[in-house]
Amino acid sequence: MAAMTPEEVQRRLTTVHCAICKGSSFGLDERFMQADGNWRGICKKCYYTFPVHTDMEFYQRTQPDVPYRLKEISCTACNHRGVSLDFRITMSVREAIYFVTCLGCQKMFPEQSSLEAFE
């Protein structure tokens, strides 16, 4: 997949809620945008920051369980199983979210990650 643009990431972040204030208006802190795809998201309401990871090719190579999990995720629109991973965020130590695209109908949606719970 082609690299995500900051505008695409910001648009898709509006589909989730802030871990602190439950708002859904986010930006990207340009001071922390690194060339390796590690960025920092910021809630525009309470200024909470969280990591945004956009290099999914590297992530999937180093996390062997992720490709298997992606094959099992069902689309929220057409129920097709199997998605592509566009980017991911770690909203809090208890909540990681994958932003995925259905391989069947191309619907984009967020999916709670069960692989990254740090409790």
Buried (B, 14 or more C-beta within 10 A) or exposed (E): EEEBEBEBBBEBBEEBBBBBBEBBEBBBEEEBBEEEBEBBBBBEBEEBEBBBBBBBEEBBEEEEEBEEBBEEBBBBEEEBEBBBBBBBBBBEEEBBBBBBBBBBEEBBBBBEBEEBEEE
